[in-house]
Amino acid sequence: MDAGRRELHRLVDALPDDQVALLLADLRRRLTPGVASSRWPPAFFGMGVDRDGCLELSERVDEVLADGFGAPRS
């Protein structure tokens, strides 16, 4: 084990109990591949045309948002 890992072990052992959950969450986030787990394309892609084929979304923004902006199209 190199010096960096030994220091990491020492620091983890010295960590107060109330900080453990926060550190675990951060480490899990760092070790989880971000790109592979994210949804692509984002839900708002394709928002230029509504479900009925209408292109005038800016005029009906309140209606579009109430209808479920980014909701999956059927």
C-alpha positions as a Markdown table, in Angstrom:
| # | Residue | x | y | z |
|---|---|---|---|---|
| 1 | Met | 0.0 | 0.0 | 0.0 |
| 2 | Asp | 1.4 | 3.4 | -0.9 |
| 3 | Ala | 1.7 | 6.4 | 1.3 |
| 4 | Gly | -1.5 | 8.0 | -0.1 |
| 5 | Arg | -3.6 | 5.0 | 0.7 |
| 6 | Arg | -2.2 | 4.8 | 4.2 |
| 7 | Glu | -3.0 | 8.4 | 4.8 |
| 8 | Leu | -6.5 | 7.9 | 3.5 |
| 9 | His | -7.0 | 5.0 | 5.8 |
| 10 | Arg | -5.7 | 7.0 | 8.7 |
| 11 | Leu | -8.0 | 9.9 | 7.9 |
| 12 | Val | -11.1 | 7.7 | 7.5 |
| 13 | Asp | -10.3 | 6.1 | 10.9 |
| 14 | Ala | -10.2 | 9.5 | 12.4 |
| 15 | Leu | -13.4 | 10.7 | 10.8 |
| 16 | Pro | -16.2 | 11.6 | 13.3 |
| 17 | Asp | -19.2 | 9.3 | 13.1 |
| 18 | Asp | -21.5 | 12.1 | 12.0 |
| 19 | Gln | -19.4 | 12.7 | 8.9 |
| 20 | Val | -19.3 | 9.0 | 7.7 |
| 21 | Ala | -22.6 | 9.1 | 5.7 |
| 22 | Leu | -21.5 | 12.3 | 3.9 |
| 23 | Leu | -18.1 | 10.8 | 3.0 |
| 24 | Leu | -19.7 | 7.5 | 1.9 |
| 25 | Ala | -22.1 | 9.4 | -0.4 |
| 26 | Asp | -19.3 | 11.4 | -1.9 |
| 27 | Leu | -17.1 | 8.3 | -2.5 |
| 28 | Arg | -20.0 | 6.4 | -4.1 |
| 29 | Arg | -20.7 | 9.3 | -6.4 |
| 30 | Arg | -17.0 | 9.5 | -7.4 |
| 31 | Leu | -16.9 | 5.7 | -8.1 |
| 32 | Thr | -20.1 | 5.6 | -10.1 |
| 33 | Pro | -19.7 | 6.2 | -13.8 |
| 34 | Gly | -21.8 | 9.4 | -14.5 |
| 35 | Val | -22.2 | 9.2 | -18.2 |
| 36 | Ala | -23.4 | 5.6 | -18.4 |
| 37 | Ser | -26.0 | 6.1 | -15.7 |
| 38 | Ser | -27.5 | 9.3 | -17.0 |
| 39 | Arg | -30.4 | 9.4 | -19.4 |
| 40 | Trp | -29.7 | 10.5 | -22.9 |
| 41 | Pro | -31.2 | 12.5 | -24.5 |
| 42 | Pro | -32.6 | 14.6 | -21.7 |
| 43 | Ala | -36.4 | 14.7 | -21.5 |
| 44 | Phe | -36.6 | 18.2 | -22.8 |
| 45 | Phe | -35.0 | 17.3 | -26.2 |
| 46 | Gly | -37.5 | 17.4 | -29.0 |
| 47 | Met | -39.4 | 20.1 | -27.3 |
| 48 | Gly | -39.6 | 22.1 | -30.5 |
| 49 | Val | -42.8 | 20.3 | -31.6 |
| 50 | Asp | -45.6 | 19.3 | -29.2 |
| 51 | Arg | -47.5 | 16.1 | -29.3 |
| 52 | Asp | -50.0 | 17.5 | -31.8 |
| 53 | Gly | -47.2 | 18.7 | -34.2 |
| 54 | Cys | -47.7 | 22.4 | -33.2 |
| 55 | Leu | -44.6 | 24.6 | -33.5 |
| 56 | Glu | -46.1 | 27.6 | -31.6 |
| 57 | Leu | -45.0 | 26.5 | -28.2 |
| 58 | Ser | -43.9 | 29.9 | -27.0 |
| 59 | Glu | -47.5 | 31.2 | -27.4 |
| 60 | Arg | -48.8 | 28.3 | -25.3 |
| 61 | Val | -46.1 | 28.0 | -22.7 |
| 62 | Asp | -48.4 | 27.7 | -19.7 |
| 63 | Glu | -50.5 | 25.0 | -21.4 |
| 64 | Val | -47.4 | 23.1 | -22.4 |
| 65 | Leu | -46.0 | 23.2 | -18.9 |
| 66 | Ala | -49.3 | 22.2 | -17.4 |
| 67 | Asp | -49.4 | 19.3 | -19.8 |
| 68 | Gly | -46.1 | 17.9 | -18.5 |
| 69 | Phe | -43.1 | 19.5 | -19.9 |
| 70 | Gly | -40.6 | 16.8 | -20.7 |
| 71 | Ala | -43.1 | 14.0 | -20.1 |
| 72 | Pro | -42.5 | 10.9 | -22.2 |
| 73 | Arg | -44.4 | 11.1 | -25.5 |
| 74 | Ser | -46.9 | 8.4 | -26.2 |
